[in-house]
Amino acid sequence: MKLNFTLFLFSILCFFCLSSFVSSSILNDPTPTNRWILFQKENGVEFYIQHRSSMYDTRYNTLVRLRNTNTYEVKVSFTPSFGCEEDKENQKMQTQGRIQTAIYPRHSVTLLAYRPCQGKIPKKITFNSLDVRQR
């Protein structure tokens, strides 16, 4: 009986030590996730990027949000590309499909969630053939 109680106390102590270690390592993670970061501005349109952890597995989804700060409606088109390798010489950009969208004055739109780099956070993001026009 005394041995069972000792094992029970030891398991509780191990649980608290392990949970505090895991929470401190999560808090010290330098990867900016689950918040919008201003990436680029072009003709009154702000481009934001967010790396959101998936609800279903340990990978990340990369989201793009466009915010129109103009007083008129704009049409935006671009092709997003993501660089996955850390070595810049070997880096290959994964190009996604072309995006075309209209944004009302002083509104924002969140686009598709991408999962480049096998669910890891991309090292480089570019918007190719970027075009912002008044509609």
LOKE-254737 format. One line per 3 residues: number of its first residue (from 1); for each residue x, y, z of C-alpha. Coordinates in nm, 4 decimals. Layout:
BEGIN
NUM	X,Y,Z ~ ...
This chain:
BEGIN
1	0.0000,0.0000,0.0000 ~ 0.2777,0.2400,0.0948 ~ 0.4615,0.1546,-0.2281
4	0.1517,0.2317,-0.4376 ~ 0.1112,0.5678,-0.2678 ~ 0.4796,0.6502,-0.3277
7	0.4483,0.5577,-0.6949 ~ 0.1362,0.7700,-0.7221 ~ 0.3134,1.0753,-0.5750
10	0.6145,1.0162,-0.7994 ~ 0.3945,0.9982,-1.1111 ~ 0.2192,1.3247,-1.0182
13	0.5557,1.4938,-0.9654 ~ 0.6800,1.3682,-1.3039 ~ 0.3623,1.4895,-1.4718
16	0.4010,1.8433,-1.3337 ~ 0.7700,1.8579,-1.4254 ~ 0.7023,1.7365,-1.7781
19	0.4089,1.9724,-1.8329 ~ 0.6082,2.2752,-1.7125 ~ 0.8962,2.1806,-1.9447
22	0.6648,2.1459,-2.2458 ~ 0.4885,2.4761,-2.1776 ~ 0.8189,2.6629,-2.1369
25	0.9538,2.5208,-2.4633 ~ 0.6361,2.6265,-2.6443 ~ 0.6599,2.9789,-2.5027
28	1.0254,3.0094,-2.6109 ~ 0.9540,2.9067,-2.9707 ~ 1.0829,3.1947,-3.1897
31	0.8498,3.1062,-3.4784 ~ 0.5831,3.3774,-3.5154 ~ 0.2589,3.1832,-3.5433
34	-0.1107,3.2547,-3.5135 ~ -0.0709,3.6295,-3.5651 ~ -0.0822,3.8481,-3.8734
37	0.2470,4.0048,-3.9822 ~ 0.2601,4.2903,-4.2336 ~ 0.4576,4.1517,-4.5263
40	0.4296,4.4107,-4.8052 ~ 0.2443,4.7275,-4.9151 ~ 0.1531,4.8031,-5.2751
43	-0.0649,5.0939,-5.4005 ~ -0.2702,5.1173,-5.0819 ~ -0.3078,4.7415,-5.0352
46	-0.1403,4.5757,-4.7368 ~ -0.0366,4.2099,-4.7594 ~ -0.0301,4.0146,-4.4335
49	0.1054,3.6639,-4.3698 ~ 0.0083,3.4266,-4.0900 ~ 0.1529,3.0838,-4.0110
52	-0.1197,2.8992,-3.8243 ~ -0.0688,2.5631,-3.6609 ~ -0.3076,2.3033,-3.7946
55	-0.5903,2.1759,-3.5775 ~ -0.5444,1.8238,-3.7140 ~ -0.1689,1.7608,-3.7095
58	0.1647,1.9230,-3.6194 ~ 0.2112,2.1047,-3.9504 ~ 0.1547,2.4713,-4.0377
61	-0.0804,2.6426,-4.2797 ~ 0.0296,2.9721,-4.4361 ~ -0.2500,3.2258,-4.4859
64	-0.2475,3.5476,-4.6891 ~ -0.4705,3.8454,-4.6052 ~ -0.5130,4.1542,-4.8229
67	-0.6338,4.4826,-4.6736 ~ -0.7453,4.7698,-4.8948 ~ -0.6678,5.1057,-4.7306
70	-0.7889,5.3044,-5.0330 ~ -1.1212,5.4879,-5.0595 ~ -1.2035,5.2983,-5.3789
73	-1.2417,4.9334,-5.4771 ~ -0.9306,4.7612,-5.6122 ~ -0.8594,4.4485,-5.8127
76	-0.5526,4.2524,-5.7038 ~ -0.3817,3.9690,-5.8893 ~ -0.0610,3.7832,-5.8062
79	0.1014,3.4404,-5.7953 ~ 0.2385,3.3372,-5.4541 ~ 0.5649,3.1413,-5.4347
82	0.7187,2.9788,-5.1301 ~ 1.0842,2.8891,-5.0694 ~ 1.1378,2.5900,-4.8452
85	1.5099,2.5139,-4.8261 ~ 1.7421,2.6909,-4.5843 ~ 2.0296,2.6748,-4.8317
88	1.9713,2.9662,-5.0716 ~ 2.1693,2.8008,-5.3530 ~ 1.9481,2.4923,-5.3504
91	1.6262,2.6798,-5.2837 ~ 1.3413,2.5963,-5.5178 ~ 1.0294,2.8096,-5.5093
94	0.6949,2.6307,-5.4955 ~ 0.4598,2.8371,-5.7106 ~ 0.0871,2.8251,-5.6396
97	-0.1995,2.9160,-5.8727 ~ -0.2673,3.2748,-5.9763 ~ -0.4952,3.4713,-5.7420
100	-0.7399,3.7372,-5.8635 ~ -0.9714,3.9127,-5.6227 ~ -1.1553,4.2403,-5.5719
103	-1.1499,4.4218,-5.2394 ~ -1.4011,4.6856,-5.1309 ~ -1.2754,5.0179,-4.9921
106	-1.1361,4.9870,-4.6397 ~ -1.2035,4.6123,-4.6238 ~ -0.9869,4.3036,-4.6077
109	-1.0069,3.9551,-4.7509 ~ -0.8347,3.6389,-4.6276 ~ -0.7289,3.4040,-4.9026
112	-0.6692,3.0322,-4.9144 ~ -0.4549,2.8552,-4.6591 ~ -0.1459,2.7156,-4.8249
115	0.0543,2.4232,-4.6957 ~ 0.3893,2.4569,-4.8715 ~ 0.7104,2.2882,-4.7605
118	0.5320,1.9749,-4.6334 ~ 0.3640,2.1809,-4.3628 ~ 0.6776,2.3573,-4.2393
121	0.7015,2.7352,-4.2284 ~ 0.8483,2.8623,-4.5580 ~ 1.1831,3.0417,-4.5464
124	1.0925,3.2829,-4.8276 ~ 0.7643,3.4154,-4.9699 ~ 0.7253,3.6196,-5.2885
127	0.4273,3.7507,-5.4815 ~ 0.5097,3.7241,-5.8526 ~ 0.3364,3.9344,-6.1208
130	0.1760,4.1541,-5.8554 ~ -0.0854,4.3903,-5.9996 ~ -0.3072,4.6307,-5.8015
133	-0.5572,4.8382,-6.0003 ~ -0.8520,5.0610,-5.9288 ~ -1.1715,4.8844,-6.0257
